Amino acid sequence: MNISMLVLHGLILSVIAALFITATLRVNPRIWLQDHPPDIQAQVPPKTEQERKLSLALGIPFLLLLFVTPLISTLTLDSQGQGSVPFHLLALHAFGVVLIFNVFDWLILDWLFFCTITPEFLVIPGTEGTEGYTNYRYHFRGFLTGTIFSAVTGTIIGIIVVLL
């Protein structure tokens, strides 16, 4: 297992994903409305048809980023081991790459920026001062869900690399 590669690729994924999320939030914070705490969602109307289409158009590349980056990293690990890396280490590596982003998302994007700093561009108009902007527990639950997502993604990627 190459820990330095895992950490490097996890950090690269984290930076690219954070830039993507920040850019899309600057375009329209309602793109991520489904990821906001319920009290914030309750204060605004549902997404418009245009916002739903934009969320989908941006969500697909984002999910691909979360899958392709650890896939490439795991393929690289496997090629360095000349195809002899066991499945459990391949899956663990992919899991680790995604988990690093999940931790970064939770601590830096959610707790630091969303809950603590709360830049103006993150605030959906009409929700200023809503308690959801400081709901650390909500984002911790999101981290736990993201950990399950990381494990599933790691397992799928491990299977794909073994089959290739």
C-alpha positions as CSV (number, residue, x, y, z in Angstrom):
1,M,0.0,0.0,0.0
2,N,1.4,3.4,-1.0
3,I,0.2,5.8,1.7
4,S,1.9,8.8,0.2
5,M,0.2,8.3,-3.1
6,L,-3.2,7.8,-1.4
7,V,-2.8,11.0,0.6
8,L,-1.6,13.0,-2.4
9,H,-4.4,11.8,-4.7
10,G,-6.9,12.4,-1.9
11,L,-5.7,15.9,-1.5
12,I,-5.7,16.6,-5.2
13,L,-9.3,15.3,-5.3
14,S,-10.2,17.5,-2.4
15,V,-8.7,20.7,-3.9
16,I,-10.4,20.1,-7.3
17,A,-13.7,19.2,-5.7
18,A,-13.6,22.2,-3.4
19,L,-12.9,24.6,-6.3
20,F,-15.8,23.0,-8.2
21,I,-18.2,23.3,-5.3
22,T,-17.1,26.9,-4.5
23,A,-17.4,28.0,-8.2
24,T,-20.9,26.5,-8.4
25,L,-22.0,28.1,-5.1
26,R,-20.8,31.4,-6.5
27,V,-23.0,30.8,-9.6
28,N,-26.1,29.9,-7.6
29,P,-26.0,28.5,-4.0
30,R,-29.4,26.9,-4.7
31,I,-27.7,24.4,-7.0
32,W,-26.7,22.6,-3.7
33,L,-30.1,23.3,-2.0
34,Q,-30.7,19.5,-1.4
35,D,-27.5,19.4,0.7
36,H,-28.5,22.3,3.0
37,P,-30.0,21.7,6.4
38,P,-33.8,21.3,6.4
39,D,-34.6,24.6,8.1
40,I,-32.8,26.4,5.2
41,Q,-34.6,24.4,2.6
42,A,-38.0,25.1,4.3
43,Q,-37.5,28.9,4.0
44,V,-37.1,29.0,0.2
45,P,-39.2,27.7,-2.7
46,P,-38.2,24.4,-4.4
47,K,-35.7,24.6,-7.2
48,T,-37.0,25.9,-10.4
49,E,-36.9,23.7,-13.5
50,Q,-33.8,25.6,-14.7
51,E,-32.1,25.1,-11.3
52,R,-32.9,21.3,-11.4
53,K,-31.4,21.0,-14.9
54,L,-28.3,23.0,-13.8
55,S,-27.9,20.8,-10.6
56,L,-28.0,17.7,-12.8
57,A,-25.6,19.2,-15.4
58,L,-23.1,20.0,-12.7
59,G,-23.8,17.0,-10.4
60,I,-22.9,14.4,-13.0
61,P,-19.4,15.8,-13.6
62,F,-18.9,16.2,-9.9
63,L,-19.9,12.5,-9.2
64,L,-17.6,11.5,-12.0
65,L,-14.8,13.4,-10.4
66,L,-15.5,11.6,-7.1
67,F,-15.3,8.2,-9.0
68,V,-12.7,8.7,-11.7
69,T,-10.0,10.2,-9.5
70,P,-9.8,7.3,-7.0
71,L,-10.2,4.9,-10.0
72,I,-7.1,6.4,-11.7
73,S,-5.2,6.4,-8.4
74,T,-6.1,2.7,-7.8
75,L,-5.2,1.7,-11.3
76,T,-1.8,3.4,-10.8
77,L,-1.3,1.5,-7.5
78,D,-2.2,-1.7,-9.3
79,S,0.2,-1.0,-12.2
80,Q,3.0,-0.2,-9.7
81,G,2.4,-3.6,-8.2
82,Q,2.4,-5.2,-11.7
83,G,-1.2,-6.4,-11.2
84,S,-0.4,-8.3,-8.0
85,V,-2.0,-6.0,-5.5
86,P,-4.8,-7.9,-3.7
87,F,-8.4,-6.8,-3.9
88,H,-8.7,-5.7,-0.3
89,L,-5.7,-3.3,-0.7
90,L,-7.1,-1.9,-4.0
91,A,-10.5,-1.3,-2.3
92,L,-8.9,0.2,0.8
93,H,-6.8,2.5,-1.4
94,A,-9.8,3.8,-3.4
95,F,-11.8,4.1,-0.1
96,G,-8.9,6.2,1.4
97,V,-8.7,8.6,-1.6
98,V,-12.5,9.3,-1.4
99,L,-12.4,9.4,2.4
100,I,-9.8,12.1,2.4
101,F,-12.1,14.3,0.3
102,N,-15.0,13.4,2.7
103,V,-13.0,14.5,5.7
104,F,-11.9,17.7,3.8
105,D,-15.5,18.4,2.8
106,W,-16.7,17.9,6.4
107,L,-14.1,19.9,8.3
108,I,-13.0,22.6,5.8
109,L,-16.0,23.1,3.5
110,D,-18.9,22.4,5.9
111,W,-17.6,23.2,9.4
112,L,-15.1,26.0,8.7
113,F,-16.6,27.7,5.7
114,F,-20.3,26.9,5.8
115,C,-20.9,26.9,9.6
116,T,-18.1,29.1,11.0
117,I,-17.2,31.7,8.4
118,T,-20.4,31.6,6.2
119,P,-19.3,33.8,3.3
120,E,-22.1,35.9,1.8
121,F,-22.1,33.9,-1.5
122,L,-23.0,30.7,0.4
123,V,-26.2,32.2,1.9
124,I,-29.3,31.7,-0.1
125,P,-31.3,34.9,-0.2
126,G,-34.1,34.9,2.3
127,T,-32.3,32.5,4.7
128,E,-30.0,35.0,6.3
129,G,-29.5,34.2,10.0
130,T,-31.1,30.7,9.8
131,E,-29.8,28.4,12.5
132,G,-29.0,25.8,9.8
133,Y,-25.9,27.8,8.8
134,T,-24.4,26.8,12.2
135,N,-25.8,23.2,12.3
136,Y,-22.6,21.3,12.9
137,R,-24.5,18.1,13.8
138,Y,-26.2,18.1,10.3
139,H,-22.8,18.2,8.6
140,F,-21.4,15.5,10.8
141,R,-24.2,13.2,9.8
142,G,-23.4,14.1,6.2
143,F,-19.8,13.0,6.9
144,L,-21.0,9.7,8.2
145,T,-23.1,9.2,5.1
146,G,-20.1,10.2,3.0
147,T,-18.0,7.5,4.8
148,I,-20.5,4.9,3.7
149,F,-20.4,6.4,0.1
150,S,-16.6,6.2,0.3
151,A,-16.7,2.5,1.4
152,V,-19.1,1.6,-1.4
153,T,-17.1,3.5,-4.0
154,G,-13.9,1.9,-2.8
155,T,-15.4,-1.6,-3.1
156,I,-16.7,-0.9,-6.6
157,I,-13.4,0.5,-7.7
158,G,-11.5,-2.4,-6.2
159,I,-13.7,-4.8,-8.2
160,I,-13.3,-2.9,-11.4
161,V,-9.5,-2.8,-11.0
162,V,-9.3,-6.5,-10.2
163,L,-11.4,-7.3,-13.3
164,L,-9.3,-5.2,-15.6
